[in-house]
Amino acid sequence: MSTVPSGPSPTADARERRREQRGWYFYDWANSTFYTSVITVFGALYMSTVAAEDARTDTARNGPRPCVGPDGAPNNLHNCDISLFGLVFPAGSLWGYLLAAATAIQVLVLPVTGAIADRSQYKKRILGFFAFLGSAASALLFFVAEGRWELGVALYMLGNIGYGASLVTYYSFLPDIATPDERDSVSSKGWAFGYLGGGVALALQLGFFLGHEALGIAESTAVRICFLSSGLWWALFTVIPLRRLRERQPPHGPEHGVSVVRGGFAELRQTVRAARAFPLTLAFLGAYLVYTDGISTVVAVSAQYGKEELRFDDEVLIATILVIQFVAYLGGMAHGLVARRFGAKRTILGSLVVWMGVLTAAYFVEAGAQFQFYGVAAGIGLVLGGTNALSRSLYSQMIPAGKEAQYYSLYEIGERGTSWLGPLVFAAVGQATGSFRFAIVALLVFFVAGFVLVALVPVRRAIAAAGNREPAVL
């Protein structure tokens, strides 16, 4: 068995540990508004709409695809061409291309960020830098109006870089603040707290947005104020973990400025080579990437399924998003309690079984039956946060000490790099069958395959191979 390597470790004082843990939870609370509000609810429609408005004022750019129909009425977003870097494409496609480009950039940025964070003695500063970069970019989306969609593209890219890089650094604090026996509970509470924060912020923003006419505020202005509030929320609550967390990274050498970056690249090369010595850790990562693709796809297409297959209006879909957010808080807390008794691996396997049941139930929801749809949404929320939280904590047990941020960069990049497969399956099955019911049930393959792969990973051997102490319950 490998000897336990030296590296950062939690303080022996339980009271001080809990204080750090409570501070750590607040970064989940802080950053969740970026995903729920900036990306999921307000970003997609608004960015494409601003681009289309710009195209309507520049008829020379539209050529044979004008933004107005024969009767002079505006056409839909797919009939408004825009151009960027010499490429011409419909305004309705902007968001999809933006998501793809943001993912590609993160694949380049996150590994180096993780290596620098592991090497630097200023991990909190790195967390703060990227958190404030992302929050500032989100707040500055307030100025994306009157056709300035190119500014929105740049700010969205910066926001995603800040979000992804800060998460890698944030995750790497977990082994620093929690003992092996505490990590499942701490990770679950953090994830649950994040969904609660995202839900509270979104509920306040939706209340403001839906009442914008009564306040005498234009719809576009209301959306931009929601962007501004998301950035301020993210920045304000980031101060709490920055004040509570402690630096524990041992020194790697007298490196400053450019030498830290150069050292980070060197560290990354060493980690990539050394990762082959931990095949069981990589096996679990592979299993996670399979089922997390299914999870992210279900979340991403649930509104489309509700709107196009089940014929629900926007009010029902908005209510569904809020149901998922708040139930996910309860689900995350419940997963931590279950894992304390049965262990993270068994709880993840049980959670994947529930996911299979939820998808099967979604297939049988009748069109227009909104309470059946809410029931499915509650089922998603019940397992959404907990599955991801326990995956995060179980993975932390299999990472060599001192390499946490780098391995979590692989975790984040892998998740983003494989996230195209689930939507592809959903779209292809929907096109082939003419029904999104068959498309939604086709996603079962990700959860069945993930269940089998996780079940095959000998988790205790993986933890021992990484040189870490095993938790009492696993």
C-alpha positions in Angstrom: 0.0 0.0 0.0 1.2 3.5 -0.8 2.3 5.7 2.0 0.2 8.8 2.7 1.9 11.7 1.0 2.5 15.0 2.8 0.2 17.9 1.8 -2.5 20.2 3.1 -4.7 18.6 5.8 -7.7 19.8 7.8 -7.1 21.4 11.2 -7.5 19.1 14.1 -9.8 21.6 15.9 -13.4 20.5 15.0 -14.9 23.9 15.8 -12.4 25.7 13.5 -13.1 23.0 10.8 -16.8 23.7 10.9 -16.2 27.4 10.7 -14.2 26.9 7.5 -16.8 24.5 6.1 -19.6 27.0 6.7 -17.6 29.6 4.9 -16.9 27.2 2.0 -20.6 26.5 1.5 -21.1 30.1 0.7 -19.2 29.9 -2.5 -21.8 27.4 -3.8 -24.4 29.9 -2.7 -22.6 32.7 -4.4 -21.8 31.3 -7.9 -25.1 29.4 -8.5 -26.8 32.5 -9.7 -24.5 32.5 -12.7 -25.7 29.1 -13.9 -29.4 29.5 -12.9 -30.0 33.1 -14.0 -27.3 34.2 -16.4 -27.2 30.9 -18.4 -30.4 28.9 -17.9 -33.1 31.5 -17.7 -32.1 35.0 -19.0 -29.0 34.5 -21.1 -30.1 32.4 -24.1 -33.2 34.3 -25.2 -31.8 37.8 -24.5 -28.4 37.4 -26.3 -30.1 36.1 -29.5 -32.7 38.8 -29.3 -30.1 41.6 -29.1 -28.2 40.1 -32.0 -31.4 39.9 -34.1 -32.2 43.5 -33.3 -28.8 44.5 -34.5 -29.3 42.5 -37.7 -32.6 44.3 -38.3 -30.9 47.6 -38.3 -28.2 46.5 -40.7 -30.0 45.2 -43.8 -26.8 45.1 -45.9 -25.5 42.3 -43.7 -28.6 40.2 -44.1 -28.4 39.6 -47.9 -30.9 37.0 -49.1 -32.1 36.3 -45.5 -33.9 39.6 -44.4 -35.1 40.1 -40.9 -38.6 41.1 -42.1 -41.1 39.1 -43.9 -43.0 40.2 -47.1 -45.6 42.0 -45.0 -42.9 44.0 -43.2 -43.3 42.1 -39.9 -40.2 40.8 -38.1 -39.3 37.2 -38.9 -38.0 34.7 -36.2 -34.4 34.7 -35.0 -33.4 32.1 -37.5 -34.1 34.5 -40.4 -31.8 37.2 -39.1 -28.2 36.8 -40.1 -25.4 38.1 -38.0 -21.6 38.0 -38.6 -18.6 37.6 -36.4 -15.0 37.2 -37.5 -16.2 36.9 -41.0 -18.6 34.1 -40.3 -22.3 34.6 -41.1 -24.9 32.7 -39.2 -28.5 33.1 -37.9 -29.0 35.0 -34.7 -31.0 32.1 -33.3 -27.8 30.0 -33.5 -25.7 32.5 -31.5 -26.3 30.9 -28.1 -25.4 27.4 -29.2 -22.2 28.5 -30.8 -21.4 30.6 -27.8 -21.8 27.6 -25.5 -19.5 25.5 -27.7 -16.8 28.3 -27.8 -16.9 28.8 -24.1 -16.4 25.1 -23.5 -13.5 25.0 -25.9 -11.8 27.9 -24.1 -12.3 26.3 -20.7 -10.6 23.1 -22.0 -7.5 25.2 -22.5 -7.7 27.4 -19.4 -8.8 25.0 -16.6 -5.9 22.5 -16.5 -3.3 25.3 -16.3 -5.4 27.1 -13.6 -5.5 23.8 -11.6 -1.8 23.3 -11.8 -1.0 26.9 -10.8 -3.5 26.6 -7.8 -1.8 23.4 -6.6 1.6 25.0 -6.9 0.8 28.4 -5.5 0.6 29.3 -1.8 -2.1 31.8 -2.6 -5.0 29.5 -3.6 -7.5 31.9 -2.0 -6.3 34.7 -4.1 -6.8 32.6 -7.2 -10.3 31.7 -6.1 -11.0 35.4 -5.5 -9.5 36.6 -8.8 -11.6 34.2 -10.9 -14.8 34.7 -8.8 -14.6 38.5 -9.2 -13.7 38.2 -12.9 -16.8 36.1 -13.5 -19.1 38.3 -11.3 -17.8 41.5 -12.9 -18.5 40.0 -16.4 -22.0 39.0 -15.3 -22.7 42.5 -13.9 -21.4 44.2 -17.0 -23.9 42.3 -19.1 -26.1 45.2 -18.0 -24.6 47.2 -20.8 -25.4 44.7 -23.5 -28.2 46.6 -25.3 -29.0 48.5 -28.5 -27.3 45.8 -30.7 -24.1 45.5 -28.6 -24.2 41.7 -28.7 -20.5 41.4 -29.5 -19.8 42.9 -26.1 -22.2 40.2 -24.7 -20.1 37.5 -26.4 -16.9 38.8 -24.8 -18.4 39.2 -21.4 -20.1 35.8 -21.5 -16.7 34.2 -22.4 -15.0 36.0 -19.4 -17.9 34.9 -17.1 -17.5 31.3 -18.1 -13.7 31.4 -17.6 -14.2 32.9 -14.1 -17.0 30.4 -13.3 -15.1 27.3 -14.4 -11.7 28.3 -13.0 -13.1 29.4 -9.7 -14.9 26.1 -9.3 -11.8 24.1 -9.9 -10.0 26.0 -7.2 -13.1 25.9 -4.9 -13.4 22.1 -5.2 -9.7 21.7 -4.4 -10.4 23.1 -0.9 -12.6 20.2 0.1 -9.7 17.9 1.3 -8.3 20.9 3.2 -11.4 21.5 5.3 -12.9 18.1 5.8 -11.6 14.8 7.0 -12.3 11.7 4.8 -15.3 10.8 7.0 -16.7 14.4 6.7 -16.4 15.0 3.0 -19.7 13.4 1.8 -21.6 15.5 4.3 -19.7 18.7 3.6 -19.9 18.3 -0.1 -23.7 17.5 0.0 -24.4 20.5 2.2 -22.4 22.8 0.0 -24.2 21.6 -3.2 -27.6 21.8 -1.4 -26.8 25.3 -0.2 -25.9 26.3 -3.7 -29.2 25.2 -5.1 -31.0 27.1 -2.3 -29.0 30.3 -3.1 -29.6 29.9 -6.9 -33.3 29.4 -6.2 -33.6 32.4 -3.9 -31.8 34.7 -6.3 -33.8 33.4 -9.3 -37.2 33.8 -7.4 -36.4 37.4 -6.5 -35.3 38.1 -10.1 -38.4 36.4 -11.6 -40.6 38.4 -9.3 -39.0 41.6 -10.5 -39.0 40.6 -14.1 -42.7 39.5 -14.2 -43.7 42.8 -12.5 -41.5 45.0 -14.8 -44.5 46.6 -16.5 -46.1 47.7 -13.1 -42.8 49.3 -12.2 -42.6 51.1 -15.6 -39.5 49.3 -16.7 -39.0 47.9 -20.2 -38.5 44.1 -20.5 -35.0 44.4 -21.9 -34.0 46.7 -19.1 -35.5 44.3 -16.5 -33.4 41.5 -17.9 -30.2 43.6 -17.8 -30.9 44.5 -14.2 -31.2 40.8 -13.5 -27.7 40.3 -15.0 -26.4 43.1 -12.8 -28.0 41.7 -9.7 -26.5 38.2 -10.5 -23.0 39.7 -10.7 -23.4 41.6 -7.4 -24.8 38.6 -5.7 -21.9 36.4 -6.8 -19.3 39.0 -5.7 -20.9 39.9 -2.4 -21.2 36.3 -1.1 -17.8 35.4 -2.4 -16.3 37.6 0.4 -17.5 35.1 3.0 -15.4 32.1 1.9 -12.4 34.3 1.2 -12.5 35.5 4.8 -13.1 32.0 6.3 -10.8 29.7 4.3 -7.2 29.3 5.3 -4.1 28.8 3.1 -2.4 25.4 3.7 -0.4 24.9 0.5 3.2 24.1 1.3 5.8 26.1 -0.6 7.0 24.8 -3.9 9.8 27.3 -4.4 10.5 31.0 -4.6 8.2 31.6 -7.6 6.6 34.9 -8.5 4.9 36.4 -11.5 5.6 34.6 -14.7 7.6 31.9 -12.9 4.5 30.7 -11.2 2.7 30.3 -14.5 5.8 28.5 -16.0 5.9 26.3 -12.9 2.2 25.6 -13.3 2.7 24.3 -16.8 5.6 22.1 -15.6 3.3 20.8 -12.8 0.6 20.0 -15.3 2.9 18.0 -17.5 4.0 15.9 -14.5 0.5 15.3 -13.4 -0.7 14.1 -16.8 2.2 11.7 -16.9 1.6 10.5 -13.3 -2.2 10.1 -13.8 -1.6 6.8 -15.6 -0.4 5.4 -12.3 -4.0 5.8 -10.9 -6.2 3.9 -13.4 -8.9 3.3 -10.8 -9.3 7.1 -10.2 -9.5 7.6 -14.0 -12.1 4.7 -14.2 -14.3 6.5 -11.7 -13.9 9.7 -13.6 -14.9 8.0 -16.8 -18.0 6.6 -15.1 -18.9 10.0 -13.7 -18.6 11.6 -17.2 -21.1 9.1 -18.5 -23.9 9.7 -16.0 -23.3 13.4 -15.6 -23.8 13.8 -19.3 -27.2 12.3 -18.8 -27.9 14.5 -15.8 -26.9 17.7 -17.6 -29.0 16.7 -20.7 -32.1 16.1 -18.6 -31.8 19.5 -17.0 -31.0 21.2 -20.4 -33.9 19.7 -22.3 -36.6 19.5 -19.7 -38.0 22.9 -20.7 -38.0 21.9 -24.3 -39.7 18.7 -23.5 -42.4 20.5 -21.4 -43.0 23.2 -24.1 -42.9 21.2 -27.3 -44.1 17.7 -26.2 -46.3 18.5 -23.3 -47.6 21.9 -24.5 -47.0 23.9 -21.3 -46.8 27.6 -21.3 -43.8 29.7 -20.0 -45.4 30.2 -16.5 -45.4 26.4 -15.9 -41.9 26.1 -17.1 -40.6 28.9 -14.9 -42.4 27.3 -11.9 -40.8 24.0 -12.8 -37.3 25.5 -12.7 -38.0 26.9 -9.2 -39.4 23.5 -8.0 -36.2 21.8 -9.1 -34.0 24.5 -7.4 -35.7 24.3 -4.0 -36.2 20.5 -4.0 -32.6 20.1 -4.9 -31.7 21.7 -1.6 -33.6 19.1 0.3 -32.3 16.3 -2.0 -28.7 17.4 -1.4 -29.1 17.4 2.4 -30.8 14.0 2.2 -28.0 12.5 0.2 -25.5 13.5 2.8 -27.5 11.8 5.5 -27.9 8.6 3.5 -24.2 8.5 2.6 -23.3 8.8 6.2 -25.0 5.5 6.8 -24.5 3.6 3.6 -21.5 5.3 2.0 -21.1 7.5 -1.0 -20.8 4.7 -3.6 -24.0 2.9 -2.6 -25.9 6.2 -2.4 -24.7 7.2 -5.9 -25.9 3.9 -7.2 -29.2 4.3 -5.5 -29.5 7.8 -6.9 -28.9 6.6 -10.4 -31.8 4.1 -10.0 -34.0 7.0 -9.0 -32.9 8.9 -12.1 -34.0 5.9 -14.2 -37.4 6.0 -12.5 -37.7 9.8 -13.1 -37.1 9.4 -16.8 -39.6 6.6 -17.1 -42.2 8.7 -15.3 -41.4 11.6 -17.7 -42.3 9.4 -20.6 -45.8 8.8 -19.3 -46.6 12.4 -18.3 -49.8 13.4 -20.2 -49.8 16.6 -22.3 -51.2 19.5 -20.2 -51.0 17.6 -16.9 -49.0 20.2 -15.1 -49.0 18.5 -11.7 -47.6 15.3 -13.2 -44.9 17.5 -14.7 -44.2 19.1 -11.3 -43.9 15.7 -9.8 -41.2 14.7 -12.3 -39.5 18.0 -11.6 -39.5 17.2 -7.9 -38.0 13.8 -8.7 -35.2 15.5 -10.7 -34.6 18.0 -7.8 -34.4 15.1 -5.3 -31.4 13.5 -7.0 -29.9 16.4 -8.9 -27.8 18.0 -6.3 -27.0 14.9 -4.3 -25.7 12.8 -7.2 -23.2 15.5 -8.1 -22.3 16.4 -4.6 -21.4 12.8 -3.6 -19.5 12.3 -6.9 -17.4 15.4 -6.0 -16.6 14.1 -2.5 -16.0 10.5 -3.6 -13.6 11.7 -6.3 -11.7 13.7 -3.7 -10.9 10.5 -1.8 -9.1 9.1 -4.9 -6.9 12.1 -5.7 -3.2 12.2 -4.7 -2.6 14.8 -2.0 -1.4 18.1 -3.4 -2.9 17.5 -6.8 -6.5 18.4 -6.0 -7.0 21.4 -8.3 -5.4 19.7 -11.2 -7.5 16.5 -10.9 -10.6 18.7 -10.5 -9.7 20.5 -13.7 -9.8 17.2 -15.4 -13.1 16.6 -13.7 -14.6 19.9 -15.0 -13.1 19.6 -18.4 -14.3 16.1 -18.9 -17.8 17.1 -17.9 -17.8 19.9 -20.4 -16.0 18.0 -23.1 -18.6 15.1 -23.1 -21.7 17.2 -22.5 -22.5 17.2 -26.2 -23.3 13.5 -26.4 -26.5 13.6 -24.4 -28.1 16.4 -26.4 -27.0 14.7 -29.6 -28.8 11.5 -28.6 -31.9 13.5 -27.5 -32.1 15.4 -30.8 -31.3 12.4 -33.0 -33.9 10.1 -31.4 -36.5 13.0 -31.5 -35.8 13.5 -35.2 -35.9 9.8 -36.0 -39.1 9.0 -34.1 -40.9 12.4 -34.4 -41.5 12.3 -30.6 -39.6 13.7 -27.7 -41.1 11.1 -25.5 -38.9 8.5 -27.1 -36.0 11.0 -27.0 -36.3 11.5 -23.2 -36.5 7.8 -22.5 -33.5 7.2 -24.7 -31.4 9.1 -22.1 -31.8 6.0 -19.8 -28.7 4.6 -21.5 -26.5 7.1 -19.7 -27.8 6.2 -16.3 -27.8 2.4 -16.9 -24.2 2.6 -18.3 -23.1 4.9 -15.4 -24.6 2.5 -12.8 -22.7 -0.5 -14.3 -19.4 1.4 -14.5 -19.6 2.9 -11.0 -20.5 -0.6 -9.6 -17.4 -2.0 -11.3 -14.9 0.5 -9.7 -13.2 -0.9 -6.6 -13.4 2.3 -4.6 -11.4 1.2 -1.6 -8.5 0.1 -3.8 -8.7 3.4 -5.7 -8.4 5.3 -2.4 -5.5 3.2 -1.1 -3.7 3.5 -4.5 -3.9 7.3 -4.2 -2.3 7.0 -0.7 -5.3 8.4 1.2 -7.0 7.2 4.3 -10.3 5.4 3.7 -13.4 6.8 5.4 -15.1 4.5 7.9 -18.2 4.1 5.7 -17.8 3.9 2.0 
